[in-house]
Amino acid sequence: MNALDEVAESFSRLPGIGKKSALRIANHLLRADPQFMTRFANQIQTLQQKIIPCSICGSWTEHDPCPVCSDANRDQKTICVVEQAQDVSTIESSHEFHGLFHVLGGVISPLEGIGPDQLRIPQLLERVKTGGVTEVILATNPTVEGDTTALYVQHLLQETGCTVTRLASGLPVGGDLEYADRLTLARSFQGRIKI
């Protein structure tokens, strides 16, 4: 295996990049400007030293606490619970949520050996109990593992007295019924609203 194949193999281990795309990226890098390559290599090399999890919410940040947790203008009484740190930026890009976040660090998945004790659930309970939180929005993915995790967290939060809500799920905007799976259709009917 030569150096080009080794780089392509490394890229193919990244999510969403297959062998053909990895080889295309590696070939592109061979033709790239040397200054870009040096800067890019340095950025990758120092990424894990520069970006750390926020000590409050668990989201990725360069400064602890993160900008969201540090922002006094945000709704301090509402916490949106997500599976992974990248989910925070996805929700933030919608400009619809103005509260705080809490990253669980995964979902309950017995098949992968991940139980509730490996997630940041105790930290969430502590934040709710001591922070005057009135609503927790469970924004886990609508999968078996995401639903299981949401139900588990909901059960634990019942004792706190705060309102627990779940993100609506169903048909995407611009989607066709023809292409919707049975579970999506079922959720759409269950979550229908009066107009």
Secondary structure by P-SEA (a helix, b strand, c coil): ccaaaaaaaaaaacccccaaaaaaaaaaaaaccaaaaaaaaaaaaacccccccccccccccccccccccccccccccbbbbbccaaaaaaaaaaccccbbbbbccccccccccccccccaaaaaaaaaacccccbbbbcccccaaaaaaaaaaaaaacccccbbbbcccccccccccccccaaaaaaaaaacccc
